[in-house]
Amino acid sequence: MLTQRGRLWLDGASRTVKKAFAGLFTKAGRRRRHDEQAYRRAEDSKDAVQRNSEDSFPASDPPAWTSGVKRG
């Protein structure tokens, strides 16, 4: 037999579990997982150069403009 405190704990635990797994069984949750999988597939299909260049942009400041004329 559960005490009042035990029942409250069990109710809270069951609500937490329901919230955690709710996205697995709803249409919105399936859609979100499908979108995440499509995004991962798109990221995986990029070549290494493109992926690394996107991660490092902008790598540095552009070079300063010089006319080649010495001044001063």
Protein Blocks (a to p, Z undefined) as FASTA:
>chain_A
ZZfklmmmmmmmmmmmmmmmmmmmmmklmmmmmmmmmmmmmmmmpcfklmmmmmmpcfbd
cddddehiagZZ
